[in-house]
Amino acid sequence: MKLTEITYDDAIPVDGYGPGFFRIGGEVFEGPTLVHPNGAGPWGGYEDLQALVALKESIDVVFVGTGKDIAHPPAAFKQALEAAGFGVEPMSSPSACRTYNVLVSEGRRIALALIPV
């Protein structure tokens, strides 16, 4: 099997996660975290729509990591993001991290809104 190293250009990859934290671009973030190609930082959870809407010009899809297991985000949260023009894809946080890394390495315009496992 041939292995190919993934490059992220200017994007920041998710390096790992554990109980209550995410390691992104070598930095540890505790609690809910927002990740996008240009940065990462604390996120206020489902009530914090402004942080995501502020990314409107730079992303098309938001992966919502719902914690250890897949769950539906609150309907109002999803509807507000869709009204702002985003695709919204809920999945478990581990799946969201892996999928984000693959797609951001391809230059896709995506963000992660993560709830810790």
NORNORPE-V895177 format. One record per residue. N is the residue number from 1. RES is the residue in one letter. PSI is psi in radians with two decimals (999 if undefined). D_LAST is the distance of its C-alpha to the last C-alpha in Angstrom with 1 decimal. Layout:
n->N res->RES psi->PSI d_last->D_LAST
n->N res->RES psi->PSI d_last->D_LAST
This chain:
n->1 res->M psi->2.34 d_last->32.0
n->2 res->K psi->2.25 d_last->32.1
n->3 res->L psi->2.40 d_last->29.1
n->4 res->T psi->2.22 d_last->29.0
n->5 res->E psi->2.37 d_last->27.3
n->6 res->I psi->2.36 d_last->25.2
n->7 res->T psi->2.54 d_last->26.4
n->8 res->Y psi->0.09 d_last->24.6
n->9 res->D psi->-2.06 d_last->27.8
n->10 res->D psi->-0.10 d_last->26.8
n->11 res->A psi->2.78 d_last->23.2
n->12 res->I psi->2.09 d_last->20.2
n->13 res->P psi->2.79 d_last->17.9
n->14 res->V psi->2.09 d_last->14.2
n->15 res->D psi->-0.51 d_last->14.8
n->16 res->G psi->3.10 d_last->11.5
n->17 res->Y psi->2.83 d_last->7.9
n->18 res->G psi->-2.97 d_last->6.5
n->19 res->P psi->1.87 d_last->5.3
n->20 res->G psi->0.04 d_last->6.0
n->21 res->F psi->2.85 d_last->7.8
n->22 res->F psi->2.51 d_last->9.2
n->23 res->R psi->2.01 d_last->12.7
n->24 res->I psi->2.12 d_last->14.9
n->25 res->G psi->0.58 d_last->18.6
n->26 res->G psi->-0.06 d_last->18.6
n->27 res->E psi->2.51 d_last->17.3
n->28 res->V psi->2.30 d_last->14.2
n->29 res->F psi->2.22 d_last->12.7
n->30 res->E psi->2.48 d_last->10.8
n->31 res->G psi->-2.99 d_last->9.3
n->32 res->P psi->2.41 d_last->9.7
n->33 res->T psi->2.47 d_last->11.7
n->34 res->L psi->2.26 d_last->14.5
n->35 res->V psi->2.36 d_last->15.8
n->36 res->H psi->2.95 d_last->19.2
n->37 res->P psi->-0.42 d_last->22.0
n->38 res->N psi->0.02 d_last->23.6
n->39 res->G psi->-3.14 d_last->20.9
n->40 res->A psi->2.67 d_last->17.5
n->41 res->G psi->3.09 d_last->16.8
n->42 res->P psi->2.61 d_last->15.2
n->43 res->W psi->2.48 d_last->14.8
n->44 res->G psi->0.17 d_last->15.8
n->45 res->G psi->-2.89 d_last->13.7
n->46 res->Y psi->-0.42 d_last->15.5
n->47 res->E psi->-0.25 d_last->18.7
n->48 res->D psi->1.25 d_last->19.0
n->49 res->L psi->-0.55 d_last->20.9
n->50 res->Q psi->-0.68 d_last->23.4
n->51 res->A psi->-0.64 d_last->21.1
n->52 res->L psi->-0.78 d_last->20.7
n->53 res->V psi->-0.54 d_last->24.3
n->54 res->A psi->-0.34 d_last->25.6
n->55 res->L psi->0.12 d_last->24.5
n->56 res->K psi->-0.66 d_last->26.7
n->57 res->E psi->-0.24 d_last->29.3
n->58 res->S psi->-0.14 d_last->27.0
n->59 res->I psi->2.78 d_last->24.5
n->60 res->D psi->-0.54 d_last->25.0
n->61 res->V psi->2.47 d_last->21.6
n->62 res->V psi->2.13 d_last->18.2
n->63 res->F psi->2.19 d_last->15.2
n->64 res->V psi->1.88 d_last->12.7
n->65 res->G psi->1.97 d_last->9.1
n->66 res->T psi->0.29 d_last->8.2
n->67 res->G psi->-2.68 d_last->4.5
n->68 res->K psi->-0.70 d_last->4.5
n->69 res->D psi->2.74 d_last->8.2
n->70 res->I psi->2.45 d_last->10.8
n->71 res->A psi->2.81 d_last->12.3
n->72 res->H psi->2.25 d_last->15.2
n->73 res->P psi->2.84 d_last->15.0
n->74 res->P psi->2.44 d_last->17.8
n->75 res->A psi->-0.72 d_last->21.1
n->76 res->A psi->-0.65 d_last->22.6
n->77 res->F psi->-0.90 d_last->19.9
n->78 res->K psi->-0.77 d_last->20.4
n->79 res->Q psi->-0.70 d_last->24.2
n->80 res->A psi->-0.72 d_last->24.5
n->81 res->L psi->-0.70 d_last->22.9
n->82 res->E psi->-0.67 d_last->25.1
n->83 res->A psi->-0.51 d_last->28.1
n->84 res->A psi->-0.10 d_last->27.5
n->85 res->G psi->0.14 d_last->27.8
n->86 res->F psi->2.56 d_last->24.3
n->87 res->G psi->2.47 d_last->23.0
n->88 res->V psi->2.13 d_last->19.6
n->89 res->E psi->1.74 d_last->17.4
n->90 res->P psi->2.50 d_last->14.3
n->91 res->M psi->2.95 d_last->12.0
n->92 res->S psi->2.68 d_last->8.6
n->93 res->S psi->-0.72 d_last->6.8
n->94 res->P psi->-0.75 d_last->8.0
n->95 res->S psi->-0.71 d_last->11.3
n->96 res->A psi->-0.72 d_last->11.7
n->97 res->C psi->-0.81 d_last->11.6
n->98 res->R psi->-0.80 d_last->14.1
n->99 res->T psi->-0.73 d_last->16.2
n->100 res->Y psi->-0.84 d_last->16.4
n->101 res->N psi->-0.73 d_last->17.7
n->102 res->V psi->-0.86 d_last->20.3
n->103 res->L psi->-0.62 d_last->21.5
n->104 res->V psi->-0.49 d_last->21.7
n->105 res->S psi->-0.38 d_last->23.7
n->106 res->E psi->0.04 d_last->26.1
n->107 res->G psi->0.27 d_last->26.6
n->108 res->R psi->2.65 d_last->24.9
n->109 res->R psi->1.42 d_last->24.5
n->110 res->I psi->2.81 d_last->20.8
n->111 res->A psi->2.81 d_last->18.0
n->112 res->L psi->2.28 d_last->14.3
n->113 res->A psi->1.88 d_last->12.8
n->114 res->L psi->2.31 d_last->9.1
n->115 res->I psi->2.30 d_last->6.7
n->116 res->P psi->2.74 d_last->3.8
n->117 res->V psi->999 d_last->0.0
